[in-house]
Structure formats: C-alpha cells, structure tokens
Amino acid sequence: MIEKFIRKGTPGQLDSICVELFAPKTLQDVATDRFSNFVVQRALEYTKGQKQANLIQKVLDISNQLRNYKYGKFVLNCVEKVKKSN
C-alpha cells in the first residue's frame, strides 16, 4: 500500500514519506525487512534530482551494514540501478 502511495502521491507527500523512511534509526530496519525493503526501493526510484541523490547517499552511508542482510542487498542493487539510469 505504501508503495502505491509513493507512486501516486504528490511530490510533497513523497517528501514526507522519505523523511520518515530515511531517518537514520529507521532506514536500516526498513531496508533489511522482507517486505518493507520494497518501499525503500520504490522511494529511490520515484524521487528525482537532489532528493534522490540525498536518499542514495543515506543508503550508501549504511551500505556496510546492509550487505549483511539478504534484503539489504536488494536495496543496494536498486541504488546501483538508479545511479545507472541517471
């Protein structure tokens, strides 16, 4: 449901979600979860410009921790895909 909201919401709504989702204490838990890692991936895909660059950097800042988790690796792969498409 949150993924759909990310796709269909306004830019302001997306920003609000990203502030919560990419908070330092939240990001690792969400990015390594079996289901919520998809929310992080959609946020990375649907943001644009400087906002997307900031989110990518936040993921890269914890990349060492994410590499230890199956679903964290999916998020890191998404970051690489997004970077290549820009």
Secondary structure, 3 states (H helix, E strand, C coil): CHHHHHHHCCHHHHHHHHHHHCCHHHHHHHHCCCCCHHHHHHHHHHCCHHHHHHHHHHHHHCHHHHCCCHHHHHHHHHHHHHHHHC
